[in-house]
Amino acid sequence: MSRAALATASVALLTAGLTSACSSGDGSNPTAQNLGGRGPITYVEGKDTTETGAVKQLIDRWNAAHPNEQVTFKEQSNDASQQYDDLAQHMRAKQSDYDVMALDVPWTAEFAAKGWIQPLKDSFALDTSTLLSPTVASATYQGTLYAAPRNTNGGLLYYRKDLVPNPPKTWPELLADCNIAHDHGIGCYAGQFAPYEGLTVNAAEVINAYGGSFVGPDGKTATVNSPQSRAGLQVLTDAYKNGDIPKEAISFKEPESQNAFASGKLLFLRTWPNFYGVAQADSSAVKGNFGVSPLPGKDGIGASTLGGYNAAISAYSKHKATALDFLRFLISEDAQRIVAEGAFPSVRASMYDDPALIAKFPYLPALKDSIASAVPRPVTPFYPAVSKAIQDNAYAALTGKKSVDDAIIGMQKGIEAAGS
């Protein structure tokens, strides 16, 4: 929408009797426009892969109660890169047809920094007191909330409870248990170590668990060059070098790593909650013989990387008042129960203590602990470049092409270049 059109829309809203606080502002700043606008909106999210059709249920529940402010679901593909490109294209063109967008958590900072999404403050403030605090942090950029946490996710440690009755709580404990794996002729530990986003997640979790970090509060200053980061990356590289992480794991993404565990070839696996049903299926070699626990850390529970979606209002939406009400609905107990029953981890803490949900999803108590200690992926408007710096250098360290010191220095330089 052009600046002239935005200004015209603002005047129209004012003459319709809305207060200046609801619709006035500099025409050059889209976040100041259409704050009181009401009417139909479009919600954009990646393909709904839940068995329950959770997203459609959410839309139907809202529409039944809001006949004059209907929500249309624009379903994207299941490919995250295609989702991002679609959203970014619409925002660069300042199009108003996407009112509320589901953002993969690392995109939130970038969309906020570029002025593409509405800050949720003042009259647009949300009550987040019932939500898990790490999910709120994932939707916050430079101290301001920019999105409503829609669903979350956290890494879990799957373990063979027939071989290890008590799961390890620390990395030293896990590595000590590798003797059990070797005695049974199976691999000890695997995650996702191919050079893609999964390696960023796996490397970040161990580095964060040992006290390392990647960027400062400004989202630009590189902070990874530290003894703590080196200690974390050293754990992974040593485990790969000595065979505690099997050699084939260097090519593992989610499907390959999960298949290895479900086939009985691993003692421990780091992956996501949605693998639970696969591991418990009749076709699984470990059905009934595995458990789940939070990821290990240096001295206790580790630092899972936070996943999930945040729902944000487009700065170019014409119906922001309706969009804000829809965000409030998405974090409500009613909506979050639909989310949880669809096997999307909820952002409301109460859902993890619900007996009916625990009976259906036995991993929920472990996931609650995992999310409580989770760390968002680096909160930066340059996330794609930062992620590439992490995964490229972690992969070089794992494969012996770089020392741990050189890999950490490489990450530091790559992050600095991303923000320059």
C-alpha positions in Angstrom: 0.0 0.0 0.0 1.3 3.5 -0.9 1.9 6.2 1.7 -0.9 8.2 0.2 -3.3 5.3 0.5 -2.3 4.7 4.1 -2.9 8.4 4.9 -6.3 8.3 3.2 -7.2 5.2 5.1 -6.2 6.9 8.4 -8.4 9.9 7.6 -11.3 7.6 6.7 -11.0 5.9 10.1 -10.8 9.2 11.9 -14.0 10.5 10.2 -15.7 7.3 11.1 -15.5 8.3 14.7 -12.4 6.4 15.9 -10.2 8.2 18.4 -6.9 9.6 17.2 -5.1 7.2 19.5 -6.5 4.3 17.5 -5.6 5.4 14.0 -3.4 8.4 13.8 0.3 8.6 13.2 2.9 9.4 10.7 1.9 8.2 7.3 5.4 7.0 6.7 5.2 4.6 9.6 2.8 1.7 8.9 2.8 0.5 12.5 1.0 3.7 13.4 -1.8 3.1 10.9 -5.1 1.2 11.0 -4.8 0.4 14.7 -8.6 0.5 15.1 -9.4 -1.3 11.9 -11.9 -4.2 12.1 -13.1 -6.7 9.6 -12.2 -10.0 8.0 -8.5 -11.0 8.2 -6.2 -13.6 6.7 -4.0 -15.9 8.8 -1.0 -17.3 7.1 0.9 -20.4 8.3 2.8 -23.4 6.9 1.0 -26.6 6.1 -1.1 -28.0 8.9 0.4 -31.5 9.4 -1.5 -32.4 12.6 -3.8 -35.4 12.6 -6.5 -33.3 14.3 -6.4 -30.4 11.8 -5.5 -28.1 14.7 -5.2 -25.0 12.7 -8.5 -25.4 11.0 -10.1 -26.1 14.4 -8.7 -22.8 15.7 -10.0 -20.9 12.7 -13.4 -22.6 12.9 -13.7 -21.9 16.7 -12.9 -18.2 16.1 -15.2 -17.8 13.1 -18.2 -19.4 15.0 -17.9 -16.6 17.5 -17.1 -13.7 15.1 -19.4 -13.7 12.1 -18.4 -10.2 11.1 -14.7 -10.7 11.6 -14.1 -14.0 9.8 -10.5 -15.4 9.5 -9.4 -17.0 6.3 -6.6 -19.5 6.6 -3.9 -19.1 3.9 -2.0 -22.4 4.1 1.5 -22.3 2.8 3.7 -25.2 1.8 5.5 -27.4 4.4 8.9 -26.0 3.4 10.2 -23.4 5.8 12.3 -21.6 3.1 9.3 -21.3 0.9 7.2 -20.0 3.8 9.8 -17.4 4.6 10.1 -16.3 1.0 6.4 -15.9 0.6 6.0 -13.8 3.8 9.1 -11.7 3.0 7.8 -11.0 -0.6 4.5 -9.8 0.7 6.1 -7.6 3.4 8.6 -6.0 1.0 5.7 -5.2 -1.4 3.8 -3.7 1.6 0.8 -5.8 0.8 -2.1 -5.7 3.2 -3.5 -9.2 2.3 -1.6 -11.0 5.1 -3.0 -9.8 8.4 -1.5 -12.3 10.9 1.5 -14.4 10.0 3.0 -17.5 11.7 6.7 -16.9 12.0 9.2 -19.6 12.7 10.8 -18.3 16.0 14.1 -17.2 14.5 12.4 -15.0 11.9 10.7 -12.8 14.5 13.7 -10.5 15.2 14.3 -9.9 11.5 10.7 -9.0 10.8 10.6 -6.7 13.8 13.9 -5.0 12.9 12.6 -4.4 9.4 9.4 -2.8 10.6 7.2 -5.5 9.0 5.3 -6.5 12.2 3.3 -4.6 14.8 4.9 -4.0 18.2 2.6 -5.4 20.9 2.8 -2.6 23.4 0.7 0.2 24.8 -2.9 -0.4 23.6 -1.7 -3.5 21.7 -0.1 -5.1 24.8 -0.7 -8.8 25.5 -1.0 -10.5 28.8 1.7 -13.2 28.7 1.7 -14.1 32.4 0.3 -17.6 31.8 2.8 -18.4 29.1 6.1 -20.2 29.4 8.7 -17.4 29.7 11.1 -18.8 27.1 8.3 -18.6 24.5 7.7 -15.0 25.4 11.5 -14.3 25.0 11.4 -15.8 21.5 8.7 -13.3 20.5 10.6 -10.3 22.0 13.1 -8.1 20.2 15.2 -5.5 22.0 12.8 -5.5 24.9 9.6 -5.2 23.0 7.1 -8.0 22.4 6.4 -8.3 18.6 4.3 -11.5 18.4 2.1 -13.9 20.4 3.8 -17.3 21.0 1.5 -19.7 19.1 3.1 -23.0 19.8 6.5 -24.0 21.0 8.9 -26.9 20.8 12.0 -28.3 22.5 14.6 -30.9 22.1 14.3 -34.2 24.0 16.7 -37.0 24.8 15.3 -40.4 23.8 17.0 -43.2 25.5 16.8 -47.0 25.7 15.3 -47.6 29.1 15.8 -51.3 28.8 19.5 -50.6 28.7 19.8 -47.4 30.7 17.0 -47.4 33.4 17.9 -43.9 34.6 18.6 -41.3 31.9 21.7 -39.2 32.2 21.3 -35.6 33.4 24.7 -34.3 32.3 27.0 -34.8 29.3 29.6 -36.5 31.5 27.0 -39.0 32.6 25.8 -39.6 29.0 29.3 -40.2 27.7 30.0 -42.6 30.6 27.0 -44.6 29.5 28.5 -45.1 26.0 30.2 -48.2 27.3 26.8 -49.8 27.5 26.2 -49.0 23.8 29.5 -50.4 22.8 28.9 -53.6 24.8 25.6 -54.1 22.8 27.2 -53.3 19.4 25.1 -50.1 18.8 25.9 -46.5 18.5 25.8 -44.3 21.6 24.5 -40.9 20.8 23.3 -39.1 17.7 21.5 -35.9 16.8 21.3 -34.0 13.5 24.9 -33.3 12.3 24.5 -32.8 8.6 25.4 -29.2 7.5 21.9 -27.6 7.7 19.7 -25.9 10.3 19.6 -29.0 12.4 23.4 -28.7 13.0 23.0 -25.1 14.1 20.4 -26.4 16.7 22.6 -29.3 17.9 25.7 -27.2 18.2 23.9 -24.3 19.8 22.4 -26.6 22.5 25.8 -27.9 23.7 27.5 -24.5 23.5 24.6 -22.9 25.4 24.6 -25.8 27.9 28.2 -25.0 28.7 27.5 -21.3 29.1 28.4 -20.0 25.7 26.3 -17.6 23.6 26.3 -16.2 20.0 25.0 -12.7 20.0 24.6 -9.9 22.5 21.3 -8.2 23.5 21.5 -5.9 20.5 21.3 -8.9 18.1 24.4 -7.8 16.3 27.5 -8.1 18.6 29.2 -11.5 18.3 29.8 -13.2 21.7 30.7 -16.8 20.7 34.4 -16.4 21.1 34.6 -17.6 24.7 36.0 -20.5 26.8 32.5 -21.7 27.4 31.7 -22.0 23.7 34.9 -23.9 23.2 34.1 -26.3 26.0 30.7 -27.0 24.5 31.9 -27.6 21.0 34.8 -29.7 22.3 32.2 -32.2 23.8 30.7 -32.9 20.4 34.0 -33.0 18.5 35.6 -35.4 21.0 32.5 -37.6 21.0 32.6 -37.8 17.2 36.3 -38.4 17.0 36.3 -41.3 19.6 33.2 -43.0 18.1 30.6 -42.2 20.8 28.8 -40.4 18.0 28.8 -42.9 15.2 30.6 -41.9 12.0 27.4 -42.1 9.8 25.7 -39.5 12.0 27.7 -36.8 10.2 25.0 -37.1 7.4 22.0 -37.3 9.8 19.1 -35.0 9.4 15.8 -35.7 11.4 14.6 -38.7 9.3 18.0 -40.5 9.3 18.6 -40.0 13.0 15.1 -41.0 14.0 15.2 -44.1 11.8 18.5 -45.2 13.5 16.9 -45.0 16.9 13.6 -46.7 15.9 15.7 -49.4 14.3 17.5 -50.1 17.6 20.8 -48.8 16.4 21.3 -46.1 19.0 21.3 -45.8 22.8 20.6 -42.1 22.9 19.0 -39.7 20.4 18.4 -35.9 20.5 15.3 -35.0 18.5 11.8 -33.4 18.8 8.6 -34.5 20.6 6.8 -35.5 17.3 9.1 -38.6 17.1 7.4 -40.1 20.1 4.5 -41.6 18.2 6.9 -43.1 15.6 9.1 -44.7 18.2 6.1 -46.2 19.9 4.5 -47.6 16.7 4.2 -51.3 16.1 6.9 -51.1 13.4 9.5 -49.7 15.8 12.1 -52.0 17.2 12.2 -50.0 20.4 8.4 -49.9 21.1 7.9 -50.0 24.9 11.7 -49.9 25.5 12.5 -46.2 25.4 11.9 -43.2 27.5 12.3 -39.4 27.2 14.1 -36.9 29.3 15.3 -33.3 29.0 18.6 -32.9 27.2 21.8 -33.2 29.3 23.8 -30.1 30.3 27.1 -29.4 31.9 25.9 -29.8 35.5 22.2 -30.6 35.1 19.4 -30.1 32.6 20.7 -28.7 29.4 19.7 -25.9 27.1 17.3 -27.0 24.4 16.9 -24.9 21.4 13.4 -23.4 21.3 11.3 -24.2 18.3 7.7 -23.3 17.3 5.8 -20.5 15.7 5.1 -16.9 16.8 2.0 -15.2 15.4 2.6 -11.6 14.4 0.4 -8.8 13.0 1.5 -7.4 9.7 2.4 -3.7 9.8 0.4 -3.3 6.6 -2.8 -5.0 7.8 -6.0 -2.8 7.5 -7.8 -4.6 10.3 -5.3 -4.6 13.2 -7.9 -4.4 16.0 -9.4 -7.7 14.8 -5.9 -9.1 14.3 -5.0 -8.2 17.9 -8.1 -9.9 19.2 -7.2 -13.0 17.2 -3.7 -13.1 18.8 -5.4 -12.9 22.2 -7.5 -15.8 21.2 -4.5 -17.9 20.0 -2.9 -17.7 23.5 -6.2 -18.4 25.3 -6.7 -21.6 27.3 -9.4 -22.7 24.8 -7.2 -22.3 21.8 -4.1 -23.7 23.4 -5.9 -26.9 24.3 -6.7 -27.3 20.6 -3.0 -26.7 19.9 -1.9 -29.3 22.6 -4.4 -31.9 21.5 -3.0 -31.6 18.0 0.5 -32.5 19.3 1.8 -29.0 18.9 3.5 -28.2 22.2 1.5 -25.5 23.9 2.9 -22.1 25.1 0.7 -22.2 28.3 2.4 -23.8 31.3 -0.9 -25.3 32.6 -1.2 -27.7 29.6 1.9 -29.6 30.7 0.3 -30.6 34.0 -3.0 -31.8 32.5 -3.6 -35.5 33.3 -5.6 -36.1 30.1 -2.9 -34.6 27.9 -0.2 -36.4 29.7 -2.0 -39.7 29.2 -2.1 -39.0 25.5 1.4 -37.5 25.3 3.6 -39.1 28.0 6.6 -36.9 27.1 4.9 -33.7 28.3 6.5 -33.5 31.8 10.0 -34.0 30.3 9.2 -31.4 27.6 8.0 -28.9 30.2 11.4 -29.2 31.9 13.2 -28.9 28.5 11.3 -25.8 27.5 11.7 -24.2 30.9 15.5 -24.2 30.4 15.4 -23.6 26.6 17.3 -20.9 24.8 16.0 -19.3 21.7 18.1 -19.5 18.6 20.3 -16.4 18.3 17.9 -13.4 18.4 19.2 -11.3 15.5 17.9 -9.7 12.4 20.6 -11.5 10.5 19.7 -15.0 11.5 20.2 -16.9 8.2 23.9 -15.6 8.0 24.4 -16.3 11.7 23.1 -19.8 11.4 25.3 -20.5 8.4 28.4 -19.4 10.3 27.5 -21.7 13.2 26.7 -24.8 11.1 29.6 -24.4 8.7 32.2 -24.1 11.4 30.7 -26.8 13.6 30.7 -29.2 10.7 34.4 -28.3 10.0 35.2 -29.0 13.6 33.3 -32.3 13.7 35.0 -33.5 10.5 38.4 -32.5 11.7 38.9 -29.8 9.0 39.2 -27.2 11.7 40.3 -27.3 15.3 37.7 -26.3 17.9 39.6 -23.0 18.5 39.6 -22.2 14.7 35.9 -23.2 14.4 34.9 -20.8 17.3 37.0 -18.0 15.8 35.3 -18.8 12.4 31.9 -18.5 14.0 32.8 -15.2 15.6 34.1 -13.7 12.3 31.0 -15.0 10.5 28.6 -13.5 13.0 30.5 -10.2 12.9 30.3 -10.2 9.1 26.6 -10.9 9.2 25.9 -7.8 11.3 28.3 -5.4 9.6 
